Amino acid sequence: MDDHDLGLGHDLRVMSRRRVLGMIGAAGVAATAAGCAAATDSGVATDTSADSAIPAAAPQETAGPYPGDGSNGPNVLIESGVVRSDITTSFGTYTGVAQGVPMILTLNLSDLTKSAAGAGMAVYVWHCDREGRYSLYSEGVTDQNYLRGVQVADDTGTVRFTSIFPACYAGRWPHIHFEVYDSLTTAVAGDNARLTSQIALPQDACESVFAADSGYSASIKNMSGVTLSSDNVFGDGWDAELATVTGTPATTMAVSLTVGVAEKSQNTQSGNGSPGSPPPGRPR
């Protein structure tokens, strides 16, 4: 972190970035929560709402240099076949399969402007492969578009992807990128994302995966040089971005996160966001 980010200015930015976003999400459901009281047999009103059902607004993050959404190079979103649940394979004119520990990614979307599940929202997910490379960009996988795909949220606001657990490359904590769109039509047009953010993966899950599969060998060394606190995206707070992970490398890692989606105009961009050291094959 640069010297000018330290001190009171940094503290204020952290508060505005994480805590104020959380208050935005809570404010959007305050009236609903207040109306969730029910009378018991004794006539005493009790609050039947659950605070856990009100997620904090997910923070706006950098898309990084490998989004594949047309903002920096190729636009995979306008390609036929991008709407799919299994993103381990390439599609269209490309062939190939990403190798690694199996992962199921589940995102539960909450539309904070409606105090309701994000039904009908579209989510574009992308992340690096076992070697830390991004399809379409990194040397050796420019002729692949795997580990990228779009899903539409069901009535409960849930989207689910089948993938592989991402690597840790130098300078970044293990993570997954995603963009949320108001609809599938908007997503496949390739612009106007309502939210761009990232998912942080828990340390114990990462360590278990990297130790279990020799294809992740570089990740062990890379992860020893970074922490969530030192990461240039998550370093100012990660409460709304840290996934829950269950399962084992021998079976499947189940990664899940509840995502509060605020109005686009209320998203606050972090001052963080440099990509870290380039993944293998990217020119410096």
C-alpha atoms as one frame of an Amber mdcrd trajectory, in Angstrom:
protein
   0.000   0.000   0.000   1.331   3.462  -0.875   2.208   5.894   1.922  -0.588
   8.288   0.939  -3.145   5.566   1.681  -2.093   5.329   5.331  -3.542   7.155
   8.312  -6.893   8.869   8.712  -7.543   9.063   4.984  -7.236   5.306   4.696
  -9.483   4.741   7.702 -12.181   6.929   6.180 -11.893   5.163   2.828 -12.177
   1.759   4.486 -15.296   2.871   6.336 -16.907   4.321   3.241 -15.958   1.309
   1.185 -17.207  -1.476   3.423 -19.296  -0.183   6.280 -21.208   2.470   4.398
 -21.958  -0.001   1.615 -23.327  -2.294   4.276 -25.518   0.517   5.583 -26.808
   1.139   2.053 -27.920  -2.464   1.849 -29.492  -2.366   5.286 -31.300   0.901
   4.570 -32.874  -0.625   1.483 -34.616  -3.256   3.591 -35.297  -1.280   6.760
 -38.991  -0.797   6.079 -39.447  -4.461   5.237 -37.646  -5.579   8.376 -39.739
  -3.199  10.489 -42.896  -4.757   9.106 -41.904  -8.319   9.901 -43.315  -8.325
  13.426 -45.982 -10.891  14.230 -48.266 -11.248  17.252 -47.789 -14.247  19.497
 -50.576 -15.998  21.393 -49.852 -13.687  24.315 -50.431 -10.656  22.132 -46.799
  -9.542  22.327 -45.267  -8.658  18.968 -42.089 -10.505  18.087 -39.652  -9.753
  15.274 -39.729 -12.623  12.780 -37.116 -11.127  10.464 -33.604 -12.564  10.309
 -30.693 -10.129  10.198 -28.710 -12.758   8.320 -31.164 -12.383   5.435 -29.989
  -8.801   4.858 -26.572  -9.017   3.192 -24.224  -6.079   3.000 -23.857  -4.502
  -0.407 -21.023  -6.176  -2.295 -18.239  -3.675  -3.026 -17.333  -2.570  -6.510
 -13.920  -3.933  -7.507 -11.637  -3.732 -10.495 -12.360  -6.163 -13.319  -8.607
  -6.562 -13.691  -6.780  -6.844 -17.005  -8.389 -10.119 -18.178 -12.176  -9.612
 -18.095 -13.051 -10.822 -21.573 -16.096  -8.541 -21.466 -15.032  -6.191 -24.236
 -13.649  -3.517 -21.919 -10.107  -4.740 -22.469  -9.657  -6.935 -25.523 -12.010
  -9.772 -26.540 -15.702  -9.842 -25.628 -16.748 -13.387 -24.777 -20.196 -12.208
 -23.682 -21.423 -11.756 -27.245 -20.335 -15.261 -28.282 -22.904 -18.004 -28.764
 -22.525 -20.617 -26.044 -21.386 -18.332 -23.216 -24.612 -19.010 -21.296 -23.754
 -22.275 -19.554 -23.346 -23.770 -16.100 -20.247 -25.896 -16.800 -17.356 -23.539
 -17.548 -14.556 -26.100 -17.414 -14.575 -26.462 -21.204 -13.963 -24.003 -24.017
 -16.861 -23.347 -26.396 -17.616 -22.086 -29.891 -14.616 -22.445 -32.181 -12.332
 -23.320 -29.260 -11.735 -26.726 -27.708 -10.019 -27.659 -24.493 -10.720 -28.517
 -20.875  -9.315 -26.784 -17.787  -7.660 -29.290 -15.451  -7.760 -28.988 -11.674
  -9.651 -29.767  -8.485 -13.423 -29.718  -9.203 -15.372 -26.776  -7.815 -19.058
 -25.900  -7.622 -19.594 -22.146  -7.260 -22.953 -20.983  -5.917 -23.889 -17.301
  -5.698 -27.060 -16.201  -3.927 -28.058 -12.767  -5.206 -30.088 -10.250  -3.232
 -31.441  -7.175  -5.044 -31.119  -4.518  -2.351 -33.216  -2.017  -4.321 -36.204
  -4.357  -4.110 -35.471  -6.048  -0.787 -35.887  -9.320  -2.652 -33.982 -12.177
  -4.213 -32.178 -11.230  -7.410 -34.368 -13.399  -9.621 -33.646 -12.944 -13.313
 -30.299 -11.239 -12.813 -27.448 -12.555 -14.957 -23.964 -13.254 -13.610 -20.766
 -13.490 -15.635 -17.999 -15.402 -13.845 -14.338 -15.762 -14.831 -11.131 -16.836
 -13.113  -7.643 -18.196 -13.761  -6.786 -21.848 -14.332  -4.635 -24.237 -12.296
  -1.464 -22.617 -13.641  -2.674 -19.069 -12.894  -3.454 -18.296 -16.559  -6.492
 -16.489 -17.940  -8.018 -17.866 -21.116  -7.951 -15.542 -24.152  -5.045 -13.563
 -22.641  -2.199 -15.647 -21.199   0.460 -17.415 -23.257  -0.574 -21.003 -23.904
  -4.307 -20.353 -23.515  -5.022 -17.532 -25.957  -6.854 -20.139 -28.034  -9.101
 -21.115 -25.102 -12.142 -19.451 -23.546 -12.724 -21.837 -20.674 -13.432 -20.719
 -17.094 -15.827 -18.050 -18.389 -19.598 -18.240 -18.468 -22.961 -16.656 -17.749
 -25.905 -17.936 -15.725 -29.337 -16.445 -14.976 -30.545 -16.413 -11.370 -33.559
 -18.572 -10.569 -36.555 -17.458  -8.482 -34.439 -17.667  -5.324 -31.683 -15.492
  -6.818 -29.292 -18.428  -7.133 -26.756 -19.134  -9.866 -24.468 -22.156  -9.924
 -21.327 -22.910 -11.953 -19.272 -26.074 -12.347 -15.587 -25.197 -12.608 -12.140
 -25.916 -11.169 -10.567 -24.295  -8.140  -8.443 -21.310  -9.241  -4.723 -20.992
  -8.593  -2.808 -18.367  -6.654  -0.529 -16.305  -8.864   2.147 -13.884  -7.645
   0.855 -10.733  -5.997  -2.821 -11.710  -5.633  -4.829 -13.670  -3.109  -6.792
 -16.560  -4.724  -9.981 -15.100  -6.123 -12.864 -15.295  -8.602 -14.182 -12.388
 -10.681 -17.830 -11.736 -11.406 -20.147  -9.164 -12.945 -23.868  -8.846 -12.218
 -26.286  -7.634 -14.911 -29.960  -6.760 -14.530 -30.930  -9.313 -17.180 -29.549
 -11.863 -19.596 -30.276  -9.504 -22.495 -28.051  -6.860 -20.936 -25.302  -9.368
 -20.161 -25.010 -10.884 -23.621 -24.969  -7.388 -25.137 -21.608  -7.128 -23.417
 -21.950  -3.875 -21.498 -23.583  -2.003 -18.608 -22.812  -4.323 -15.706 -24.612
  -3.256 -12.538 -21.837  -4.594 -10.293 -18.278  -5.772 -10.859 -16.671  -7.491
  -7.889 -14.463 -10.348  -6.703 -14.708 -13.370  -4.411 -11.948 -14.151  -1.905
 -11.257 -17.821  -1.162 -10.510 -18.937   2.434  -6.922 -19.786   3.285  -7.557
 -23.273   4.639  -9.482 -24.304   1.518  -6.748 -22.962  -0.745  -4.015 -24.734
   1.172  -5.839 -28.050   1.044  -6.355 -27.801  -2.733  -2.814 -26.684  -3.515
  -1.344 -29.515  -1.427  -3.577 -32.144  -3.015  -2.889 -31.504  -6.702   0.664
 -31.114  -8.040  -0.654 -28.946 -10.862  -1.029 -26.168  -8.285   2.580 -26.413
  -7.108   3.425 -22.804  -7.982   0.443 -21.636  -5.944   2.013 -22.836  -2.695
   4.980 -20.494  -3.111   2.867 -17.647  -4.472   0.426 -17.827  -1.565   3.268
 -17.648   0.950   3.998 -14.152  -0.324   0.527 -12.633   0.076  -2.215 -12.339
   2.700  -5.764 -11.072   2.562  -4.569  -7.965   4.393  -1.746  -7.290   1.937
  -3.765  -8.108  -1.180  -4.253  -5.027  -3.337  -7.984  -5.708  -3.785  -9.123
  -7.285  -0.516  -6.684  -5.430   1.718  -9.200  -2.772   2.740 -11.757  -5.325
   3.923 -13.272  -8.569   2.707 -16.277  -9.293   4.913 -18.738  -9.142   2.017
 -16.423 -11.020  -0.354 -15.081 -14.012   1.596 -16.710 -17.216   0.400 -17.730
 -20.215   2.461 -16.101 -23.436   1.269 -16.957 -27.036   2.075 -15.982 -30.343
   0.502 -12.598 -31.897  -0.161 -10.091 -31.838  -3.049 -10.671 -35.560  -3.524
 -14.344 -34.953  -4.263 -15.471 -31.399  -5.021 -14.905 -28.019  -3.379 -18.249
 -26.254  -2.837 -17.782 -22.475  -2.831 -20.697 -20.209  -1.926 -21.300 -16.517
  -1.316 -24.336 -14.319  -0.717 -24.082 -11.155  -2.823 -25.978  -7.984  -1.983
 -26.446  -5.975  -5.193 -27.053  -2.265  -4.671 -28.166   0.300  -7.229 -25.344
   0.851  -9.715 -25.084   4.534  -8.787 -24.459   3.565  -5.143 -21.488   1.316
  -5.842 -18.237   2.651  -4.445 -15.050   1.918  -6.356 -12.065   0.977  -4.247
  -8.795   2.796  -4.623  -7.285  -0.679  -4.791  -7.207  -2.789  -7.891  -3.813
  -3.246  -9.522  -3.581  -6.823 -10.791  -0.394  -7.875  -9.008   2.355  -9.638
 -10.904   1.272 -10.834 -14.359   0.160 -14.455 -14.561   2.426 -16.715 -16.578
   2.695 -15.699 -20.220   1.535 -12.098 -19.891   4.085  -9.525 -21.065   5.412
  -7.336 -18.303
